[in-house]
Amino acid sequence: MLIDFFYTLRAARLPVSVREFLTLLEALQASVVGPDQPDACSMDDFYYLARTTLVKDERHFDKFDRAFGAYFNGVQSVAEFLKEIPADWLRQILEKDLTDEEKAAIEALGWDELMETLKKRLEEQKEAHHGGSKWIGTGGTSPFGHGGHNPRGIRIGGKGRNRSAVKVWDQRAYRDYDDEQELGTRNIKVAMRRLRKFAREGSELELDLPDTIRSTAANAGWLDIRMVPERHNNVKVLLLMDVGGSMDDHIKQMEELFSAAKAEFKHLEFYYFHNCVYDFMWRNNRRRFSEKFPTWDIIRKYNRDYKLIFAGDATMSPYEILQPGGSVEYNNEEPGAEWLQRLTNAFPKAIWINPEPQGVWQYRQSIAIIHQLMGGNMFPLTLQGLERGMRMLSK
């Protein structure tokens, strides 16, 4: 089994040699980890032993983690076939499954027509409907309700299925990103270190060796110790993070980014928004409607020397960016594009970090719009993308 593990690491482009692999086998035989039987050590013990013997550079740790997880999860998943299939999986069969031709035949209503039609349906409808194409209900092809299929509609209750709604009528609860996540943040921290500007601040705590030597020599050899304040990264960062909806697919990446940013930047301020920035943001998702921070106040509060970083997938209806009232959650008086321009004008050093793979950007209209509004300063949430983004902010 371990020979296949060795080839898996090599296939993941890890520089693992045969000599290092033999060292791992010798360590197992010598019971370096686990009890007396080398084949009875825990998976965690084996993981740390394998990483210690096989990986020579910490920049390969994340690549090793992925290869290790892919190989051993695959080996252990054989037992999953013995488990009972959850009943919820079977219930999905009852959802309406349309062919590509049927989906293409469904007409997408314009913004004004959509809102006016919903108003009429609310006045006319008297009972529940399911599986139809007109009334507010579940399933079917109606633009109002949930659980069905429509290229442009208003989701009322329920959970999103196709993520094509341009408005959501529901009380939505989001979870704050965890800023104490450590797994996978190491390389993100390394990339963020390109955005550094050190200054000596605070009380005198560090020995200034060059000045001490110089002063002692000038003092005829009589020791003259000189101290200086510690060096701190004094870069100021304003981090605005998209949360909820399609961002649920990227929670782990966003938490890693958030953790790395809090560790690297002493002067970090952060706020949340959903899909696009409008006239207010928040810092706690549980109290996002009771503790709102007006965007105008944020613009006025922080100086122009703050580096502005948006973090979000920029995946939404174009209405949410360009249309007054286009927000999926409330009737915003001004389009999101206006607020994006105000923020980038207030903070000239601004970038957008996108967790979506760069290969799909060209197929999503909203990403193209945001990309244009940011002056092309959109970068993927990859190590290379972060390095390019930090280099842009440090110019």
C-alpha positions, 0 to 999 in steps of 0.5 A, spaced: 500 500 500 505 504 501 508 503 494 502 506 491 502 512 496 509 513 494 507 514 487 501 518 489 506 523 492 510 523 486 504 524 481 502 530 485 509 533 483 512 532 490 520 532 490 520 525 494 526 521 493 527 513 494 532 514 499 526 518 503 521 513 502 526 508 505 527 512 511 519 512 512 519 505 512 525 504 517 522 509 522 515 504 521 519 498 522 523 501 528 516 503 531 518 511 531 510 512 532 505 508 535 505 502 539 509 496 538 506 494 532 508 498 526 502 497 522 497 499 528 499 506 529 494 512 528 493 515 522 495 522 525 501 519 527 503 516 520 501 523 517 506 527 521 511 521 521 510 521 513 511 529 512 517 529 517 521 524 513 518 525 506 517 533 505 524 537 506 520 544 504 514 547 508 512 550 502 510 543 499 506 542 506 499 543 503 501 539 496 502 534 501 496 534 505 492 534 499 495 528 496 495 524 503 488 526 503 486 524 496 490 517 497 488 515 504 480 518 503 480 513 497 482 507 501 478 508 507 472 510 503 470 502 501 467 502 507 462 507 505 458 502 500 456 498 506 452 504 509 445 505 508 443 511 503 440 517 507 432 518 505 434 525 503 437 523 497 431 519 495 427 525 496 431 529 491 428 524 485 421 527 486 424 534 484 422 536 477 427 534 472 427 538 466 431 536 459 435 542 456 430 543 451 425 544 456 429 549 460 431 553 454 424 554 452 422 557 459 422 565 458 426 569 463 422 576 465 425 582 465 426 586 472 420 591 471 416 585 468 418 580 474 416 585 479 410 587 477 408 580 475 409 578 482 405 584 485 399 581 481 400 574 483 400 576 490 393 579 489 390 574 485 393 567 488 388 564 494 391 557 495 398 553 495 400 551 488 406 546 486 409 544 480 406 549 476 408 555 471 404 561 473 403 561 481 407 562 487 409 555 489 414 549 489 417 545 484 415 547 476 417 553 472 414 559 475 419 565 477 416 565 484 417 560 489 422 555 490 425 548 488 423 548 481 427 551 475 427 558 472 432 562 469 430 569 472 426 569 478 424 571 485 426 565 491 420 565 496 422 561 502 426 554 501 433 553 499 436 555 493 437 550 488 439 553 481 442 560 484 438 563 478 434 568 483 435 575 482 431 577 489 430 572 495 424 573 500 426 569 506 430 571 513 437 568 511 442 567 517 449 567 515 455 564 519 461 569 521 468 566 518 472 563 523 479 567 524 483 562 528 483 557 522 490 555 521 490 549 516 492 551 509 493 558 511 501 558 511 502 559 504 497 565 504 501 568 509 507 567 505 504 570 499 501 576 503 508 578 506 509 581 499 505 587 502 510 589 507 512 596 510 516 596 516 517 601 521 519 601 528 514 603 533 512 603 541 517 602 547 525 601 546 525 593 546 530 591 541 538 591 542 540 596 536 547 592 535 550 596 530 549 602 533 551 599 540 558 597 537 559 604 534 557 608 540 562 603 544 567 604 539 566 612 540 566 611 547 573 608 548 571 601 549 566 603 554 560 599 553 554 603 551 548 599 549 543 602 545 536 600 544 530 601 539 523 600 538 521 593 535 519 593 527 512 592 526 508 591 519 505 598 519 501 596 512 493 598 513 488 593 510 481 594 509 478 587 508 471 587 505 468 580 505 462 577 501 458 572 505 452 567 504 449 564 498 454 562 493 460 564 498 458 558 502 462 553 497 468 557 499 467 558 506 474 554 508 478 558 503 475 564 506 477 562 513 484 561 511 484 568 507 481 571 513 486 567 518 492 569 514 490 576 514 489 577 521 496 574 523 500 578 518 497 585 518 497 589 525 492 594 522 486 590 519 479 592 519 474 588 516 466 588 514 461 583 511 457 584 505 452 580 501 454 579 493 455 586 492 457 592 496 451 597 498 449 603 503 451 599 509 455 593 511 456 589 518 461 586 522 457 580 525 452 576 521 448 574 527 446 582 528 447 584 521 440 588 521 441 591 528 448 593 527 449 596 521 455 600 519 453 605 513 458 605 507 459 612 507 461 612 515 466 607 513 469 611 507 470 617 512 473 613 517 479 610 514 484 614 511 486 613 503 493 610 505 488 603 507 489 598 502 482 596 500 481 588 499 474 585 496 474 578 497 468 574 494 466 570 488 462 576 484 457 571 482 450 574 482 445 577 478 447 583 474 441 587 476 445 586 483 450 591 481 447 595 476 440 596 478 437 600 484 433 595 488 437 590 485 439 587 491 436 580 493 435 582 500 432 589 500 430 595 496 437 599 495 436 606 493 443 606 489 446 600 484 452 597 487 456 599 482 456 606 485 458 604 491 464 600 488 466 606 485 466 610 491 470 605 495 475 605 490 475 612 489 476 613 496 482 608 497 486 608 490 490 601 492 484 596 491 484 589 489 478 584 488 480 577 490 476 571 487 475 564 490 472 562 483 477 558 478 479 564 473 477 559 468 470 560 469 470 568 469 469 569 462 462 565 463 459 569 468 456 576 466 457 579 473 464 577 474 466 581 468 462 587 470 466 587 477 472 586 473 471 592 469 469 596 475 475 594 479 480 596 473 482 589 471 485 588 478 481 582 480 486 576 482 484 569 483 485 566 490 491 562 489 498 563 491 500 566 484 494 570 484 495 573 491 502 574 490 500 578 484 495 582 488 499 584 494 505 586 488 499 591 485 497 594 492 505 595 494 506 599 488 
